[in-house]
Amino acid sequence: QVQLVESGGGLVQAGGSLRLSCAASGRTFSMYTMAWFRQAPGKEREFAAGISPSGGSAKYADSVMGRFTISKDNAKNTMYLQMNSLKVEDTAVYYCAADDVLGYPVVGLHRYPYWGQGTQVTVSS
């Protein structure tokens, strides 16, 4: 099956930037819908950003729109999340997710059968 590995998390000051990466296994990465979810302690896991298989369209949660940019490099089997103007409330474990059936990003967690292990992002004041 599809295996996903996140990297790039860490500690950053408010207002700073961070770039997350998600490396995927398999030969059909170009056909995967990809997404980033995040989960803060005591809160539900929530959709942050998603991207279509070709990388031609993206969807963002209102909370990150204008600050985060999702991208997909099919030649490298890698998805990225560029996070700018980070806020303390962005602190969470960020998870990479993939869907090889749907063809476009959706908000619901249950629509993504493949998940990475998560990477911690901590934004300090």
C-alpha positions as CSV (number, residue, x, y, z in Angstrom):
1,Q,0.0,0.0,0.0
2,V,0.9,3.7,0.0
3,Q,3.5,4.7,2.6
4,L,3.8,8.4,3.7
5,V,6.6,10.0,5.7
6,E,6.5,13.6,7.0
7,S,9.5,15.7,7.8
8,G,10.3,19.4,8.4
9,G,8.5,20.0,11.7
10,G,10.1,21.8,14.5
11,L,10.1,24.9,16.7
12,V,9.7,28.4,15.2
13,Q,8.8,31.8,16.6
14,A,5.5,33.5,15.7
15,G,5.7,35.3,12.4
16,G,8.3,32.8,11.1
17,S,8.2,30.2,8.4
18,L,8.5,26.5,8.1
19,R,8.2,24.0,5.2
20,L,6.9,20.5,5.7
21,S,7.5,17.7,3.3
22,C,5.7,14.4,2.7
23,A,7.5,11.7,0.8
24,A,5.3,8.9,-0.7
25,S,6.1,5.5,-1.9
26,G,4.8,3.9,-5.1
27,R,4.8,4.6,-8.8
28,T,1.4,6.3,-9.0
29,F,2.0,9.4,-6.9
30,S,0.8,11.5,-9.8
31,M,-2.7,10.0,-9.3
32,Y,-3.0,10.7,-5.6
33,T,-5.0,13.4,-4.0
34,M,-2.9,14.7,-1.1
35,A,-3.8,16.7,2.0
36,W,-2.4,18.1,5.2
37,F,-4.3,17.7,8.5
38,R,-3.4,19.0,11.9
39,Q,-4.3,18.1,15.4
40,A,-3.7,20.2,18.5
41,P,-3.8,18.6,22.0
42,G,-7.4,18.0,23.1
43,K,-8.8,19.0,19.8
44,E,-10.1,17.1,16.8
45,R,-7.9,16.5,13.8
46,E,-8.8,19.1,11.2
47,F,-8.2,19.7,7.5
48,A,-5.6,22.3,6.7
49,A,-4.9,22.0,2.9
50,G,-5.4,19.7,0.0
51,I,-4.2,19.3,-3.5
52,S,-5.4,17.6,-6.7
53,P,-3.4,14.7,-8.2
54,S,-1.9,16.9,-10.9
55,G,-1.3,19.7,-8.5
56,G,-3.4,22.0,-10.6
57,S,-5.9,23.0,-7.8
58,A,-5.7,23.4,-4.1
59,K,-8.1,23.8,-1.2
60,Y,-7.4,25.5,2.1
61,A,-9.0,25.9,5.5
62,D,-10.1,29.4,6.3
63,S,-7.7,29.5,9.2
64,V,-4.6,29.0,7.0
65,M,-5.7,30.7,3.7
66,G,-3.2,33.3,2.6
67,R,-0.5,32.0,4.9
68,F,0.0,28.4,3.8
69,T,0.8,27.1,0.3
70,I,0.4,23.4,-0.6
71,S,2.3,22.0,-3.6
72,K,3.1,18.6,-5.2
73,D,6.1,17.5,-7.1
74,N,5.1,14.3,-8.9
75,A,8.6,13.8,-10.3
76,K,9.9,13.5,-6.7
77,N,6.9,11.8,-5.1
78,T,6.8,14.6,-2.6
79,M,4.2,17.0,-1.3
80,Y,5.0,20.2,0.5
81,L,3.4,22.7,2.9
82,Q,5.0,26.1,3.0
83,M,3.9,27.8,6.2
84,N,4.4,31.6,6.5
85,S,3.4,34.1,9.1
86,L,3.0,31.3,11.7
87,K,0.8,31.9,14.7
88,V,0.9,30.2,18.1
89,E,-2.5,28.6,17.2
90,D,-0.8,26.8,14.3
91,T,0.9,24.6,16.9
92,A,-0.1,21.0,16.2
93,V,0.9,17.6,14.9
94,Y,0.7,17.8,11.2
95,Y,-0.3,14.7,9.2
96,C,0.1,13.9,5.6
97,A,-2.8,12.0,4.0
98,A,-3.4,10.5,0.6
99,D,-6.4,9.2,-1.5
100,D,-5.8,7.2,-4.6
101,V,-9.5,7.1,-5.7
102,L,-11.3,10.4,-5.3
103,G,-9.3,12.6,-7.6
104,Y,-9.8,15.9,-5.7
105,P,-9.3,17.2,-2.2
106,V,-12.0,17.0,0.4
107,V,-12.2,18.0,4.1
108,G,-13.3,14.8,5.7
109,L,-10.6,12.6,7.4
110,H,-12.5,9.4,6.5
111,R,-12.0,10.0,2.8
112,Y,-8.2,9.5,3.1
113,P,-7.2,5.9,3.6
114,Y,-3.4,6.5,3.8
115,W,-1.7,8.5,6.6
116,G,1.8,9.4,7.7
117,Q,3.0,9.3,11.3
118,G,2.8,13.0,11.8
119,T,5.4,15.7,12.5
120,Q,5.2,18.2,15.4
121,V,5.1,22.0,14.7
122,T,5.5,24.3,17.6
123,V,5.1,28.0,17.3
124,S,6.3,30.1,20.2
125,S,5.4,33.7,21.1
